[in-house]
Amino acid sequence: MNRHPLRWWALAVAVVAILVDMVDNQIVTVALPTIKDQLGTGEAALQWISAGYALGFALTLITGGRLGDRYGTKKLFLLGMATFTIASLVAGLAPGIGALITARVVQGVGSGLMAPQVMSFVYTEFGDDERPRAMAICSSAFPIGGLAGPLLGGVITQGDLFGFGWRAIFLVNVPFGVLAVLGALVTMPTRPGTPGQRIDRTGLVLLTAGLFALFYPVVQGRELHWPLWMVVLLVAAVPLLGAFAYQQRALARRGGEPLIPPDLLRYRNLTAGQAVLFTINAATGVFFVLTLHLQLGLGYSPLQTALTFLPAAAGIVLGGVVAVRLAVPLGRRLVAVAMAVLAVSLGVIALLVVTLGPDLDAWALLGPAVTFGLGMGTAMNSLIIRAMSEVQPYQAGSASGLMNTTVQLGVATGIALFGTVFFARLPGGFEPATTTALALGTGVLVVGLLFTAALPSVRRAGAAGRPHQERKVTP
């Protein structure tokens, strides 16, 4: 393989892009109450500010991977990063809530175009001797970005950086985005794509329509008092998503290129793990609710809220270390234990909200916040490690795109679901509204715990992996 001399510098650029993406995914959470006060937004708009980014990201990830295969990794990385940067500028200057939500969705689209190219770049430009180190560097950007996001959001919002207030959380992306674009232009190799790669437009339209039919009523229905057309739209989500599943299978049988490659569906760790992965990330939507409870209900500042969530982010990092060491030998048992820890932690937080009421503080939340993060980091990283250990290198981009899509859909679903429940119960007070949302989140995690039974055992996964390893050794 002809190794590009600037590949490590290009990797540094890619890591900056991942960091900016992860920070932006988390940074807005603690600023939501401030945005609500200054723009006078409705309750549903707050959900769209958070969920819109995740939804745009999710809808673009798989297509972004395919476009990168067809037109080249560098071109799509530049397009995605430029789109994200421009959308960040628009979000920071948005005159009203409509422009802000639109910009957030476009930010997600830009991230969805950019993110798959990082994995493809690592597998294309680094040999077997360098790839583990390159992957480790890339992977470290995810927990660091998740850790820094809420904290930066609190510091920037409360500090009123350059007098921009909450707008600075978006404007701060612009210089980093420009640096990433310029760095990629200089350091990333230009490799031709594969012209034969086709984009499954029908599948993309069906998936987008089905998800819109699901998410729009869930977020907006209560605020619009559930008119008949919205109920019809929600019901229509079922046949639309069913049509998408049928179309994907039919296209694969005809030898086409569906959005979800059919050869990935034979890997049990990958397919069975999606349901568990979805529930974990849906449960993170409770932090949307907790943010509103702490700031609007208890009078926390944005920085105090960020510091309250910081132990959870630290737990996620620790959970990643646990997963690296134990995911392969323990398999689904480790995932099941981590899911149980997650569910118990969220249940304890709900209990603290009820029992302490206005006396709830960061010290009381410290223990369950750490264990929640520990469970999340362990479960998610275990699922990803075991799934990626099964697939072949040329499938890594598609597998990564599929898992990241599930993650983002889970995040968007959680914010929409728990936010709707919270605002529906809010007339009765913050405590019952927050407790109901947390109880529902605990239930979602219990369902995820039940789903772990579908994961292959260590013995079965190993037996399935041996023939795959033999097939891989091809000149």
Backbone torsions as a table, in degrees:
resi	resn	phi	psi	omega
1	MET	NA	135.1	177.8
2	ASN	-81.2	106.7	-174.6
3	ARG	-87.6	129.3	-178.3
4	HIS	-71.8	132.8	-175.5
5	PRO	-65.4	-22.0	-178.1
6	LEU	-104.3	20.6	-173.4
7	ARG	-62.4	-35.4	-179.5
8	TRP	-71.9	-34.4	174.4
9	TRP	-67.3	-39.6	177.4
10	ALA	-64.1	-36.3	177.0
11	LEU	-63.2	-40.2	177.5
12	ALA	-60.3	-39.8	177.0
13	VAL	-62.8	-43.6	-179.9
14	ALA	-62.8	-39.2	179.6
15	VAL	-65.0	-40.7	175.8
16	VAL	-58.6	-42.6	179.9
17	ALA	-62.9	-42.8	178.8
18	ILE	-63.3	-43.6	-180.0
19	LEU	-59.8	-46.0	179.9
20	VAL	-61.7	-41.9	-179.9
21	ASP	-63.5	-48.0	-178.4
22	MET	-66.3	-40.7	178.1
23	VAL	-61.1	-44.9	-177.1
24	ASP	-67.0	-30.5	178.4
25	ASN	-63.8	-30.3	-174.1
26	GLN	-107.4	-22.1	-167.1
27	ILE	-67.7	-27.7	-173.2
28	VAL	-75.7	-21.3	-170.2
29	THR	-55.4	-53.4	-174.5
30	VAL	-74.9	-10.5	179.4
31	ALA	-91.6	-6.8	-173.7
32	LEU	-58.7	-45.9	179.0
33	PRO	-60.9	-36.6	177.9
34	THR	-65.8	-42.3	177.1
35	ILE	-61.5	-42.1	179.6
36	LYS	-59.7	-44.1	-178.7
37	ASP	-66.8	-43.2	-172.3
38	GLN	-80.6	-32.6	-179.6
39	LEU	-99.4	-9.0	-179.9
40	GLY	63.0	42.4	-174.7
41	THR	-81.3	160.4	173.6
42	GLY	-82.0	175.2	-177.1
43	GLU	-67.0	-42.6	-178.6
44	ALA	-63.2	-33.7	-179.6
45	ALA	-62.0	-37.4	177.5
46	LEU	-60.7	-39.7	178.4
47	GLN	-64.9	-40.6	-179.0
48	TRP	-68.0	-32.4	179.1
49	ILE	-60.6	-39.9	178.9
50	SER	-84.2	-50.7	-174.2
51	ALA	-72.1	-28.5	-178.3
52	GLY	-61.5	-39.2	177.7
53	TYR	-63.3	-49.0	-178.6
54	ALA	-62.9	-38.1	-179.0
55	LEU	-68.5	-44.7	176.7
56	GLY	-61.3	-39.4	177.2
57	PHE	-61.3	-49.5	-175.6
58	ALA	-63.2	-41.5	-176.4
59	LEU	-70.1	-17.8	-173.9
60	THR	-104.7	-18.5	-171.6
61	LEU	-57.6	-53.9	-175.9
62	ILE	-66.0	-44.0	177.7
63	THR	-63.5	-38.0	178.0
64	GLY	-60.1	-39.7	176.7
65	GLY	-62.6	-43.7	179.6
66	ARG	-65.9	-40.4	178.3
67	LEU	-64.4	-36.6	176.7
68	GLY	-63.9	-39.9	176.8
69	ASP	-62.5	-36.9	-175.1
70	ARG	-81.2	-44.5	-172.1
71	TYR	-105.6	-8.1	179.0
72	GLY	108.9	139.9	-176.2
73	THR	-61.2	-44.5	-175.8
74	LYS	-62.9	-44.1	-178.2
75	LYS	-60.6	-44.2	-177.6
76	LEU	-73.1	-33.8	175.9
77	PHE	-61.4	-46.7	180.0
78	LEU	-63.8	-43.4	179.4
79	LEU	-61.9	-46.0	-178.9
80	GLY	-64.4	-44.6	-177.6
81	MET	-68.8	-38.0	177.7
82	ALA	-65.3	-41.8	178.1
83	THR	-61.3	-46.3	179.4
84	PHE	-60.7	-43.3	-176.8
85	THR	-66.4	-45.0	179.0
86	ILE	-64.0	-42.2	178.9
87	ALA	-64.2	-34.6	176.8
88	SER	-63.5	-41.3	177.6
89	LEU	-62.7	-44.4	179.4
90	VAL	-63.3	-41.7	178.9
91	ALA	-62.3	-41.0	-179.8
92	GLY	-67.8	-25.5	-178.6
93	LEU	-106.3	6.1	-173.2
94	ALA	-55.7	127.7	-179.4
95	PRO	-78.4	-18.7	-177.7
96	GLY	-155.0	178.9	-173.3
97	ILE	-69.1	-34.5	179.7
98	GLY	-61.9	-45.0	179.0
99	ALA	-65.7	-37.3	-179.6
100	LEU	-66.0	-45.8	179.7
101	ILE	-63.5	-43.2	178.5
102	THR	-60.2	-43.7	179.5
103	ALA	-63.8	-37.3	178.4
104	ARG	-64.6	-41.3	177.5
105	VAL	-63.2	-42.9	179.9
106	VAL	-66.7	-36.1	172.8
107	GLN	-56.2	-45.7	178.4
108	GLY	-61.9	-39.7	177.6
109	VAL	-62.4	-44.5	178.1
110	GLY	-60.3	-42.9	177.7
111	SER	-64.2	-38.9	178.8
112	GLY	-65.6	-30.2	175.6
113	LEU	-75.7	-34.7	-175.0
114	MET	-81.7	-45.6	-169.3
115	ALA	-57.2	-44.5	-178.4
116	PRO	-63.7	-22.9	-177.0
117	GLN	-71.0	-24.9	-179.2
118	VAL	-65.6	-47.3	178.3
119	MET	-63.0	-43.6	178.8
120	SER	-61.8	-40.1	179.4
121	PHE	-61.9	-44.6	-179.1
122	VAL	-62.3	-44.2	-177.7
123	TYR	-73.1	-24.5	-178.3
124	THR	-86.8	-39.1	-168.8
125	GLU	-98.7	-12.6	-177.6
126	PHE	-115.6	135.2	178.5
127	GLY	-76.2	175.8	-178.4
128	ASP	-59.1	-30.9	-178.5
129	ASP	-76.0	-24.7	-177.1
130	GLU	-102.5	-22.2	-170.8
131	ARG	-60.4	-43.3	179.5
132	PRO	-57.5	-41.2	179.0
133	ARG	-66.4	-42.2	179.7
134	ALA	-63.6	-40.7	178.9
135	MET	-65.2	-39.9	179.9
136	ALA	-62.9	-40.3	179.0
137	ILE	-63.9	-44.2	179.0
138	CYS	-63.7	-44.9	-176.8
139	SER	-62.4	-33.1	-178.4
140	SER	-65.7	-22.9	-178.3
141	ALA	-68.6	-28.0	-176.6
142	PHE	-68.2	-54.2	178.5
143	PRO	-66.5	-34.0	178.9
144	ILE	-64.5	-43.0	177.7
145	GLY	-64.5	-41.3	177.6
146	GLY	-64.6	-34.4	179.3
147	LEU	-71.6	-41.3	-174.1
148	ALA	-79.4	-27.7	-173.0
149	GLY	-55.5	-62.6	-179.1
150	PRO	-60.7	-37.8	-178.8
151	LEU	-64.5	-46.1	177.8
152	LEU	-63.0	-39.2	178.2
153	GLY	-59.2	-43.0	178.9
154	GLY	-66.7	-45.2	-178.4
155	VAL	-63.8	-46.4	-175.9
156	ILE	-68.6	-43.5	-178.1
157	THR	-65.7	-47.7	-177.8
158	GLN	-72.8	-33.0	-178.3
159	GLY	-78.2	-11.3	178.7
160	ASP	53.1	56.6	-175.6
161	LEU	-56.1	120.9	179.8
162	PHE	57.2	20.1	179.7
163	GLY	76.4	10.8	-177.6
164	PHE	-87.6	-10.2	-178.7
165	GLY	62.1	-137.4	-178.6
166	TRP	-65.5	-22.5	-177.8
167	ARG	-62.9	-25.2	-178.5
168	ALA	-65.0	-24.2	-179.8
169	ILE	-66.3	-23.5	175.4
170	PHE	-94.0	-39.7	-177.6
171	LEU	-66.7	-26.5	179.9
172	VAL	-65.7	-21.0	177.9
173	ASN	-70.5	-25.8	-169.6
174	VAL	-62.5	-52.8	180.0
175	PRO	-61.9	-36.6	178.6
176	PHE	-68.6	-37.2	177.2
177	GLY	-64.9	-41.6	177.8
178	VAL	-62.8	-43.3	178.2
179	LEU	-61.5	-40.3	179.7
180	ALA	-65.3	-40.7	178.4
181	VAL	-64.5	-48.2	-180.0
182	LEU	-63.7	-41.8	179.0
183	GLY	-62.8	-40.5	178.8
184	ALA	-66.4	-38.0	177.9
185	LEU	-59.6	-37.5	-175.9
186	VAL	-84.6	-39.9	-168.2
187	THR	-102.8	-29.0	-174.7
188	MET	-77.0	134.5	177.3
189	PRO	-71.1	147.5	176.6
190	THR	-96.6	108.2	179.2
191	ARG	-111.7	138.9	178.2
192	PRO	-68.0	147.1	176.7
193	GLY	-81.3	-168.3	178.8
194	THR	-110.8	102.3	-173.3
195	PRO	-57.8	-26.3	-177.7
196	GLY	-70.2	-16.7	-178.6
197	GLN	-65.1	128.1	179.9
198	ARG	-112.1	151.3	178.3
199	ILE	-97.8	127.3	-179.6
200	ASP	-78.7	85.4	-175.3
201	ARG	-66.9	-39.5	-179.5
202	THR	-62.4	-45.1	178.3
203	GLY	-61.8	-40.8	-179.7
204	LEU	-63.8	-42.8	179.5
205	VAL	-64.2	-44.6	-179.5
206	LEU	-64.2	-42.8	-179.8
207	LEU	-65.4	-45.1	-179.8
208	THR	-62.4	-44.9	-179.6
209	ALA	-64.3	-41.8	-179.8
210	GLY	-64.3	-42.6	-179.2
211	LEU	-70.6	-37.5	176.4
212	PHE	-63.5	-42.8	179.4
213	ALA	-62.7	-27.4	178.6
214	LEU	-83.2	-48.7	-170.6
215	PHE	-77.7	-39.9	-175.7
216	TYR	-60.2	-49.1	177.8
217	PRO	-64.8	-37.8	-178.3
218	VAL	-61.7	-42.1	-178.4
219	VAL	-79.4	-42.0	-168.7
220	GLN	-99.5	-16.5	-171.0
221	GLY	-57.7	-48.2	-176.5
222	ARG	-63.6	-38.9	-178.1
223	GLU	-68.7	-30.0	179.9
224	LEU	-96.3	7.0	176.8
225	HIS	63.6	33.2	171.2
226	TRP	48.1	66.5	172.8
227	PRO	-65.1	161.4	-174.7
228	LEU	-58.9	-40.4	-177.5
229	TRP	-62.3	-29.6	-179.6
230	MET	-75.5	-35.4	174.6
231	VAL	-63.8	-42.8	177.9
232	VAL	-61.2	-42.0	179.0
233	LEU	-61.8	-42.2	179.8
234	LEU	-64.3	-43.0	178.3
235	VAL	-63.7	-36.1	-178.1
236	ALA	-65.7	-18.1	179.8
237	ALA	-61.1	-34.9	-177.1
238	VAL	-64.5	-54.7	178.6
239	PRO	-65.3	-31.1	179.6
240	LEU	-66.1	-45.6	178.9
241	LEU	-70.5	-32.9	174.0
242	GLY	-64.4	-40.9	177.8
243	ALA	-63.7	-36.3	176.9
244	PHE	-62.8	-45.5	179.6
245	ALA	-62.3	-42.9	179.7
246	TYR	-65.1	-43.3	-178.9
247	GLN	-63.4	-36.4	179.0
248	GLN	-64.5	-45.4	178.6
249	ARG	-64.3	-43.7	-178.5
250	ALA	-63.7	-41.8	180.0
251	LEU	-64.4	-39.8	178.7
252	ALA	-64.6	-39.5	178.8
253	ARG	-64.0	-31.6	179.9
254	ARG	-82.8	1.7	-180.0
255	GLY	84.3	14.9	178.7
256	GLY	-82.1	-168.8	-177.0
257	GLU	-122.9	86.0	179.8
258	PRO	-68.6	164.9	179.3
259	LEU	-60.8	-38.6	177.8
260	ILE	-105.0	104.5	-177.7
261	PRO	-56.9	128.2	-174.5
262	PRO	-65.3	-26.2	-178.0
263	ASP	-69.0	-16.2	176.5
264	LEU	-74.3	-22.6	-173.5
265	LEU	-73.7	-8.0	179.4
266	ARG	-86.4	-4.5	-179.5
267	TYR	-94.8	110.9	-174.6
268	ARG	-63.5	-41.4	-179.6
269	ASN	-61.3	-34.1	-179.0
270	LEU	-76.3	-50.6	-174.3
271	THR	-71.9	-48.6	-179.4
272	ALA	-66.6	-29.7	-178.4
273	GLY	-70.9	-19.2	-177.1
274	GLN	-63.6	-39.8	-179.0
275	ALA	-64.8	-41.7	178.7
276	VAL	-66.2	-44.1	180.0
277	LEU	-59.8	-39.4	180.0
278	PHE	-63.1	-46.2	-177.7
279	THR	-65.4	-38.1	179.0
280	ILE	-59.7	-48.3	-175.7
281	ASN	-76.2	-28.1	172.4
282	ALA	-63.4	-38.9	-179.1
283	ALA	-64.2	-25.0	178.7
284	THR	-66.8	-13.5	176.0
285	GLY	-61.8	-16.5	178.3
286	VAL	-65.8	-23.0	178.8
287	PHE	-70.1	-26.5	171.5
288	PHE	-60.9	-46.3	179.7
289	VAL	-68.0	-44.8	-179.1
290	LEU	-62.0	-36.0	177.1
291	THR	-59.8	-46.7	179.5
292	LEU	-65.8	-37.8	179.4
293	HIS	-63.9	-46.3	-176.6
294	LEU	-68.7	-42.9	-174.5
295	GLN	-84.5	-48.4	-176.9
296	LEU	-83.4	-33.2	-177.5
297	GLY	-86.8	-39.8	-175.0
298	LEU	-110.8	-4.1	175.7
299	GLY	79.5	21.3	176.7
300	TYR	-66.6	149.4	171.4
301	SER	-81.9	163.9	176.7
302	PRO	-56.6	-39.9	-179.3
303	LEU	-68.4	-41.6	177.1
304	GLN	-60.2	-40.6	178.4
305	THR	-63.4	-44.7	179.8
306	ALA	-61.4	-42.6	179.7
307	LEU	-67.1	-31.5	176.7
308	THR	-65.7	-35.8	-179.6
309	PHE	-83.8	-14.6	-175.4
310	LEU	-56.9	-41.8	178.5
311	PRO	-59.2	-32.6	177.5
312	ALA	-64.6	-42.0	178.2
313	ALA	-64.1	-39.3	176.6
314	ALA	-63.9	-37.7	176.7
315	GLY	-63.6	-34.9	177.6
316	ILE	-62.8	-43.6	178.2
317	VAL	-61.3	-45.3	178.8
318	LEU	-62.9	-40.3	177.6
319	GLY	-61.9	-34.5	176.3
320	GLY	-62.6	-39.2	177.9
321	VAL	-64.7	-42.8	178.5
322	VAL	-60.5	-43.3	-178.3
323	ALA	-64.2	-42.1	180.0
324	VAL	-58.3	-37.5	-176.2
325	ARG	-84.1	-30.7	-168.6
326	LEU	-119.7	-9.4	-174.9
327	ALA	-59.7	-44.5	-176.8
328	VAL	-71.5	-49.5	-178.4
329	PRO	-70.0	-30.6	-175.5
330	LEU	-98.9	-24.5	175.6
331	GLY	59.9	-133.8	-173.4
332	ARG	-67.1	-21.9	178.0
333	ARG	-62.6	-40.8	178.1
334	LEU	-65.0	-41.2	179.1
335	VAL	-63.5	-42.4	-179.3
336	ALA	-63.3	-43.7	178.5
337	VAL	-63.2	-42.6	-179.7
338	ALA	-63.6	-39.7	178.1
339	MET	-65.2	-38.3	177.2
340	ALA	-63.7	-41.7	177.8
341	VAL	-61.9	-41.9	178.0
342	LEU	-59.6	-49.7	-177.0
343	ALA	-62.9	-44.6	179.7
344	VAL	-63.7	-41.9	-179.2
345	SER	-60.8	-43.8	-179.8
346	LEU	-68.4	-37.1	175.8
347	GLY	-62.1	-39.4	178.0
348	VAL	-65.3	-41.1	178.2
349	ILE	-60.8	-43.3	177.5
350	ALA	-60.0	-42.0	179.5
351	LEU	-63.8	-39.5	179.0
352	LEU	-65.8	-38.5	178.2
353	VAL	-61.0	-40.7	-178.1
354	VAL	-72.2	-47.0	-171.8
355	THR	-77.8	-36.7	-176.3
356	LEU	-89.8	-26.8	178.5
357	GLY	56.3	-125.7	-177.9
358	PRO	-69.9	-11.5	179.6
359	ASP	-88.6	2.7	178.5
360	LEU	-61.3	131.5	178.8
361	ASP	-140.6	176.2	-176.0
362	ALA	-62.4	-33.4	-179.2
363	TRP	-67.6	-37.3	178.0
364	ALA	-66.9	-33.4	-178.2
365	LEU	-85.3	-7.9	-173.6
366	LEU	-56.5	-53.3	-176.3
367	GLY	-60.6	-56.4	179.9
368	PRO	-65.1	-27.8	177.0
369	ALA	-66.2	-43.7	178.7
370	VAL	-63.6	-46.4	-178.0
371	THR	-68.4	-33.1	174.8
372	PHE	-60.9	-48.8	178.5
373	GLY	-62.5	-40.3	179.1
374	LEU	-61.0	-46.4	178.8
375	GLY	-63.4	-41.4	-178.5
376	MET	-66.3	-48.0	179.9
377	GLY	-61.7	-40.2	-179.7
378	THR	-67.6	-48.2	-176.5
379	ALA	-65.8	-49.1	-176.8
380	MET	-63.4	-47.9	-178.1
381	ASN	-67.8	-34.1	176.4
382	SER	-62.9	-45.4	179.5
383	LEU	-61.7	-42.9	-178.2
384	ILE	-69.2	-43.6	-178.8
385	ILE	-61.7	-46.5	-177.7
386	ARG	-69.2	-37.6	179.2
387	ALA	-66.2	-45.6	-178.0
388	MET	-70.9	-22.2	178.2
389	SER	-71.3	-20.4	-178.9
390	GLU	-84.6	-37.8	-170.4
391	VAL	-79.3	155.5	177.2
392	GLN	-79.8	159.0	-176.7
393	PRO	-55.1	-38.4	-177.4
394	TYR	-71.2	-13.9	178.8
395	GLN	-96.1	-2.2	-172.2
396	ALA	-60.6	-41.9	-178.9
397	GLY	-63.0	-44.9	179.7
398	SER	-65.8	-43.1	-180.0
399	ALA	-64.3	-43.4	178.3
400	SER	-62.9	-41.4	178.5
401	GLY	-62.5	-40.9	179.3
402	LEU	-64.1	-45.0	-179.3
403	MET	-67.6	-41.1	179.2
404	ASN	-65.9	-34.5	176.0
405	THR	-62.7	-44.9	178.0
406	THR	-60.6	-42.3	179.2
407	VAL	-58.8	-49.4	-175.8
408	GLN	-69.9	-37.0	176.2
409	LEU	-64.6	-37.8	176.8
410	GLY	-62.1	-45.9	179.0
411	VAL	-59.4	-48.3	-179.0
412	ALA	-62.8	-41.2	-180.0
413	THR	-64.8	-43.1	-178.9
414	GLY	-62.1	-45.0	179.8
415	ILE	-62.9	-44.2	-179.9
416	ALA	-64.4	-45.5	-175.9
417	LEU	-69.7	-54.8	-176.1
418	PHE	-69.7	-34.0	176.7
419	GLY	-63.8	-42.1	179.4
420	THR	-63.9	-44.8	178.5
421	VAL	-63.1	-43.2	-179.4
422	PHE	-60.3	-49.9	-176.5
423	PHE	-70.1	-29.0	177.2
424	ALA	-67.0	-33.7	-178.7
425	ARG	-92.3	-8.3	-172.6
426	LEU	-61.6	-32.3	177.8
427	PRO	-56.9	-23.7	177.9
428	GLY	-86.0	-1.1	179.2
429	GLY	118.0	159.4	-177.2
430	PHE	-65.6	-40.6	-174.8
431	GLU	-63.1	-50.6	178.0
432	PRO	-65.3	-34.2	179.8
433	ALA	-65.7	-46.3	-179.2
434	THR	-68.0	-42.1	-178.9
435	THR	-63.0	-41.0	178.7
436	THR	-62.2	-44.7	179.4
437	ALA	-63.9	-41.3	179.3
438	LEU	-66.6	-38.7	178.1
439	ALA	-64.2	-40.6	177.5
440	LEU	-64.4	-40.7	177.3
441	GLY	-62.1	-38.7	177.2
442	THR	-63.1	-40.1	177.2
443	GLY	-62.7	-40.4	177.5
444	VAL	-60.2	-41.2	-180.0
445	LEU	-69.0	-34.1	175.8
446	VAL	-64.0	-40.2	175.2
447	VAL	-61.5	-42.4	176.8
448	GLY	-61.3	-37.8	176.3
449	LEU	-61.4	-41.1	177.6
450	LEU	-64.8	-35.2	179.7
451	PHE	-65.0	-23.1	-178.2
452	THR	-64.1	-19.7	178.0
453	ALA	-63.7	-23.5	179.9
454	ALA	-80.4	-12.4	178.4
455	LEU	-69.6	145.2	178.1
456	PRO	-68.4	146.1	175.1
457	SER	-70.2	168.6	179.5
458	VAL	-59.2	-41.6	-177.5
459	ARG	-65.3	-46.5	-178.5
460	ARG	-67.5	-38.6	178.7
461	ALA	-63.6	-41.0	179.2
462	GLY	-66.4	-40.3	179.1
463	ALA	-65.8	-36.8	178.3
464	ALA	-70.4	-29.1	-175.5
465	GLY	-78.1	-25.5	-174.5
466	ARG	-65.5	-46.7	176.9
467	PRO	-62.4	-35.6	179.5
468	HIS	-62.1	-39.5	179.2
469	GLN	-65.4	-36.0	179.8
470	GLU	-69.1	-38.0	179.4
471	ARG	-65.8	-27.9	-175.9
472	LYS	-68.4	-27.4	-173.6
473	VAL	-79.7	84.6	-179.9
474	THR	-130.8	136.7	-179.4
475	PRO	-68.1	NA	NA
